Amino acid sequence: MYDEIKITDLEVFANHGVFPEENTLGQKFVFTIKLYTDTRRAGKTDELEDSINYGDVASFITKFTKSHTVKLLEAAAEQIAEAMLLQYEMVKGVSVEIKKPWAPIGLPLREASVKIERFWHNAYIAIGSNMGDKQAYLDFGVKSIGEIDGCKVNKVSEYIKTEPYGGVEQDDFLNGALIVDTLLSPKELLGELQRIEFEAHRERRVRWGPRTLDLDIIMYDDYIVEDESLIIPHIEMHKRDFVLEPLAEISPYLRHPALNKTVMQLLEELKG
């Protein structure tokens, strides 16, 4: 659970809206912002540098709102939430509510509003290659993930040499794992990883066959996702030492949300 710093009813005059007159004349928008963080250190030291300066945050929102024109409140809220999460390192999540008291709909109402919550998430990604310059492909994958908007590479394991999995005759693999702080949803992150695989000339011809670069979402926070295109946690992670070994190096006590066992426990069971 996080502590909250709250800014209530910050008024900003800006030029957002679907109708041309809204963009030309402008109107008032009212913001209520919650910043989810840990205030323990600031509470003990009584020093501003150990907290989030809400005056600075209010100025940031005002400048951002005036300089980034959009049509929809949804877009304004999304952009402001992401901008604050990227701007303030101590902010782990935000709630953004935008009220539009002068909404031009021709009917009596007090206001129209949109409210969203956005957080940083931890994604655990397995990375592998068994074609060409394997280390260069893995390094390319790590670098490219770090360059995705809304992603920060937190930890990277050592690369280990492993035998191929799945019964297809092919060269040995080089495998690793990384922890990524991300603002992307699981499906958005999957799309970015597939783009990076494509840029590394990955071809999907044979299941469990050779590949230049393989990027798999192993876990995402403690989410359980079952979809045609994505299953989290990875359905076979507990059967794969080439996933568990590098993951245990960087996050040994990460707990599988369905099996309720840590990565280290799963690895020990697999090795027997």
N, C-alpha and C positions, 0 to 999 in steps of 0.2 A: 504493500500500500504506500502511496505517495502522499506527501503534504501538499497543500494548495496555496498558491498566491493568486489573489483574485483582483481583477480590475473591472469595475461595474459602470456601465453606461458612459463609456467614452464616446463623445460626439465628434464625428468627422464629416466635413462637407466635401463631397467628391462627385465625380461624373461617371457613375455606373448606371446601367440600365439597358433594356431592350429597345426602348423608344428613342428616336433621335433627340427629342427635347430633353430627355434625361441626361444624355451625353453632352448636350450643349449648355443647358442651364445648371445642371448639377442638383444635388439634394443632400439632405442630412442622413447619415447612417450612424447607428448607435451600437457600440460593441460591448459585450461582456466577455471577458477573457479569464480562463482559469489556467494557471501554469502548474503542472504536476512536477514536483521536485522533492528533494530532501532538504529540509530546513534545519536539521539537527546541528550541523556545524555552525551555521550563522547564529542559531539560538544560544550556543555555548560561547562563541567568540564575540558576539555583538559587533561584527565587522561587516560592512557592506560588500566587500569583495568575496565574502563567503556565501552570498545570497544572490538573488536576481534583482536588479534595480528596476522596479516596476515603473518608475518615471521614464527610464530609457526604453522600456518595452512599449509604453504608451506613445512615445515619440516615434518609435520604429513603426508601429501600426499605422499611425497618422501619415507618415511619409510614404509608406508602402501603398496604402489605400489611395492616396492622391496620385501616385505615379504609375499605377498598374490598373488601367481601365478594363473592365469586363462587362458582360451583359447580365450575368446571373449572380445572385447572391451565393449560390452553390460554388461557383468558380472563385468568387472573392474569398469565401471562407476556406476553401481548399488551398488556395495560394498563400493566404496569410498563415494558416496552420503550418504548412511546410516551411515557409520562410522563417518562422520563429523557431522551429525545431532545428533548422540548420544554423541559425544565427546564435542561439544561446545553448552552450554546451551542457549547462546544468538542467535544462528543461528536458524531461523524459517523455512528457506528453502534454497536450494542450486541449482545451475545450474552447471553441470559438462560436459565439452567438452573434449574429448580425441582424439588427432590427432595421426595418425600413418604414418609418412612420409616415412618409409622404408617398406611399405606393400609389401610382396613378391608375387605379382600376375603376374609378367612377362609382364606388360604393362606400358606405360608411364603415370604417374599421380603424382601430387604434394603430395597428402596425402589421406588417408581414415580416417574418423572420426565418432564418435558417440557423440551425445549431449542429455542429459536428464535434467529434473527438478524434484526435489522431495521436499515435504513440510511436516511439522507436520500438522495433522488434528485433529479436535475436534469431538469425537464420543460421543453420549449420549445414554446410555444403561439402559434399565429397567431390574430389577432383581426381581424374585419372587420364593416363595416355599410354598407348603402346605402339605408336607409329612415329617414325621420323625422330626428330630431336625431342624426346619426351619431356625433358626438364624445361626446354624452351616453351613447349606448349602449355605446361602447367604454370610457368611464370607468366605467360601471356594471359591465361585464364584468371589468375589472381589479380594481375594489374587491371584487366578489363572490368572485373567485378568492382574494383575500387573506384573505377571511373563512371559507374552507373550513377545517375542523379538520384540522390536519396539513399545511397549505400556507402558504408564505411567498413573496410576490412579491419577487424578487431584483432584476430589471431590467425596465424598460419602454422600448421604442423610441419615437421620434417617430412620429406618425401621418402616413401619406402618402396622397395622392389617387391612385387607380388606375382604369384602365378595367375594365369587367366582363369576366369570363373565362367561356368556354363557349358563346358565340354567342347567348345570350338577351338581347334588347333590354331594357335597364334603366338605371337611374341609375348614375353613377360610385360607386366604393367609397371608403371610408376604411379603411386597413389599418394594422396594427401587429404587434408581436411582443413576447413577454415570457418571461423565465426565471423558473421557479417552483421553489423547493425544496419537495419534497413527501415525505410518508411514505406516500402512497397508491400502490397498484399502478396500472398503466396503465388497467385496466378500471374500477377505483374512481374514478380521476380522470376518465375519460370520462363516467361516470355523473353526476358532479358538474357537469361542463361542460354536459352536455345539460340538467340541471336549471336551470342559469343561463340557457341559451338559452330554455327554456320560460318562465322568469320574465320574460324580455325580449320575450315574445310572438312568438317565432320560429315560423314555419309552414313545413313542408317539403312544398310543393306541386309545385314545379318544380325539377328538378335544375339546379344552377348558377343558380337564379333569385334574385330579390331576397330579402333577409333583414334583420331588425332587428339581429341579432347572430349572428355565426358564430365559433365557438371550435373550433379543431382542434389536436390534439396532433401536432406536427411531428416531434419526437424526444423520447426518454426515455432519459437516459444514452446508452449505446451499444447499447441493446436492439434486436433485430430481432423484431417480433411480426407474425405472419400469422394472422389470425383473421377469421371472418365479420363480426364487428362492429368490428374494429379492425386497422389495418395501421400499423406503425411501423418505420422512418421513413415519413412520409406519402408515399403512392405517387407523387404528382405534385409534390412539393416542388421538385425540380430543374427543373421546367418553368414555375414561377410566380415572376415577378419581384416580385410583390406580397407573396410570402412571403419570398423571399431577401433583398430589400433591407432591410426592417426587422430581419430576423434577423442580417444582416451588420453592422448598426449595433451590436448588443449582444453578438454572439458571432461575430466574423468567422472565427475559427480552429476553430470547432466542426466536427468531421469526421463526414461521413456514413459510418456503419459498413458499408454495403454497397458504395457507390461509391468509398469511400476518398478522398474529396475534401473540402476545407473548404467552408464556406458561401460564402466569398469566391471560391473557384475555380469553384464551380457558377454563381455569379452572373455572373462574367466570361465563362464559356462560353455562358451563355444570351444575354448581350448581344452575343456574337459579336465 
